[in-house]
Amino acid sequence: MLITPHGGKLTQVRLLERVADKSRDTGSQVLPVSNETAATLTNLATGVLSPLKGFMIREDYQNVLDAMRLADDTPWTIPILLHVPSDFKPGAGDEIALTDRSGSVLAVLGFEERYKVSRKEYAEKVFGTTEESHPGVARIEGASETVIAGDLRVVFKPKLPFEEVTLTPTETRVLFRERGWKEIVAFQTRNAPHISHEYLQKTALSFADGIFVNPVIGKKKPGDFTDEVIVDAYKALIQNYYPVNSVVLSVLHYEMQYAGPREAIVHAVMRKNFGCTHIAIGRDHAGVGNYYKPYAAQEIFKEFPDLGITPLFFREFFHCKKCAGIANEKICPHGPDDRLNFSGTKLREIFSSGQRPPKEFMRPEVADAILSHSPAFVE
């Protein structure tokens, strides 16, 4: 039997075929939303964000900021909000048509509440900083302080990139059952895989029934690998270096918040909803720059004994010349001069100059997949 979804069950919204007629009479107010919000709509509709059914009311929002829980005490650490212009004022009982920039209807929201949020309070509590050099802070500072809340009535199926590797929680749960998997380890990633990632995943696979590789697809910061590179690189790794039927690869359409510890909890919740029993949490999970302590995203799990998914904590791996293999500081006695660190910055330098990383750093098939793309990084 698979793990129970967060909150007890998958909260799925009625999902219909996309409305082709842009002039369709919705009988409601119309609100254009961003591509990132469109991805959130799909995640709400398919149960990725269970137990949420829509955008947070004020009570849930404030409780998440202050206590990292919904008002009913369910663990939740980052608000899910719908920002609107300050002059957008729906009335009681209104149904709001959420559209893309071309006017096609994406979803219908049952309006419940309109309120204001403090950008400063949000930044301090979610990101632990108000510095706008933090990409999450910059995003919230650029958003309206007015938000609306309510449950989704219906969502229309979007056209998503990478549909061939996009699975819903219902679909992954069926697949896990068909394969007879009971212990499933999730891997959150926003990078192309190097040897350290492979080592970590295979370490987990040695005691689990299978692993769920779930790369984040969507808006990222400059210098991150492009979505196409991440998907193709993982396909190359899985095809060439993993046992058949030991891995499920599925992308997650989601905007990274770079909220470090708080985001690690949300990442765990989403993978719990997909049916995973464990999630791998490494050094500086969901971090950016030097805003969080290296293992803060591991420490926060102590505050959530009722989370319902087990974190697996990993130290930072490196290649040790003397050990002649992958190691970390807990098992290797050798100093920095003998270590080849798996640095994202170093990877960017290597690929930007058209070179190939050494075999100790990355599988050649993965490097080939990356080099087949130009540009390989978000600009």
Secondary structure, DSSP 8 states (H G I E B T S, - for coil): -----GGGS----EEE-----TT---SSEEEE--HHHHHHHHHHHHTTTTT--EE--HHHHHHHHHHSB-TTS-B--S---EE--TT----TT-EEEEE-TTS-EEEEEE--EEEE--HHHHIIIIIS---TTSHHHHHHHTS-SEEEEEEEEEEE----TTGGG---HHHHHHHHHHHT--SEEEEEESS---HHHHHHHHHHHTTSSEEEEEEEES---TTSB-HHHHHHHHHHHHHHHS-TTSEEE--EE------HHHHHHHHHHHHHHHT-SEEEE-TTTT--TTSS-TTHHHHGGGG-TTSSSEEEE---EEEETTTTEEEETTT----GGGEEE--HHHHHHHHHTT----TTTS-HHHHHHHHTSSS-B--
